[in-house]
Amino acid sequence: MEKLSVKGLAISLGAAWALCMLFIGWVSIFGWATNIVEVMSPVYIGFKPTFLGGIIGAAWGFVDGAIGGLVIALIYNAIAKKK
């Protein structure tokens, strides 16, 4: 089995999750996806339905997604190494 690039998966998942959080933060200004912002705002400090809140959410989302991608790649590589 092929190994995953830990750095590549971390950056790509971080970027994807950051774009999602940015989009959700900005569309919540217009009243859409406000429930998601309410759920995520205690976890992502500063994430609010504002322009700046969307950017803050994107920054938190990048860090969160990158950590998730790192963990996924490390676990996958460990399992793929054993087979």
N, C-alpha and C positions, 0 to 999 in steps of 0.2 A: 504494500500500500504506500502511496505517496505521502510525504509529510506535508503539513500545512506550514505556511510562513506565519510565524507567531506575530511578527511585526506587521505584516501585510493585513492579516485578519483583524488585528487590534485597531489599526488605523482605519480600515474600511468600515468596520462596524461602528467605530466611534463617529466617523463622518456621517454615516447613514442615520444613526440615532440623533446626532446633533441637528441634522436637517429636519428630522421629524419633530423634534422639540421646538425648533425655530418656527416651523410651519404651524404647529398647534398653538404656540404662544401668540403668533400674529393673527391667526384666524379667530382666536378667542376674543380679540378686541371687538369683533363684530357679533359676538354671542354664540359662535359655534365652538364646540369642543370645550366648553367651560368646565364640564365635569372632570375631564382629564386634568385640566390645570388645577382644579381644586384638590384632586387626589395627589398630584405630583408636587405641588408647592410646598408641603411640609418636608419632602425629601430633597428637592432641589431649592435651596434657600435663594430667594429673590425671583423665582419664576412666577410671573404674574401676567395677566392678560394686557400687557403693554408692549410697546416697541422694544424698550430696554429689557423688559422681563423676558421676552422671547430670545433675546441675545444671551441673557444670563442662563436661561434654560438650555440653550444650544451648547454653551460652554460646559455646563454640568452634564448634559447628554453626551458630549464627546468623551468626557472622562469616564462616565458610566459605561458607555458602549465599548470604549477601548479596553477597560478592565474585563468586561464580559467577553470580548473577542480574544483577549489574552488567555483567559481561563479556558475557553472552548478549545483554542488551538493547542494549549498544553495538554489538556485531557485527551484530545484526539490523537496527538502525537504519541502520548504515552501508551494508549491502547493500540495504535497502529504498529508501534515498535514491538509489542509483545506477540503480535500475530505473525 
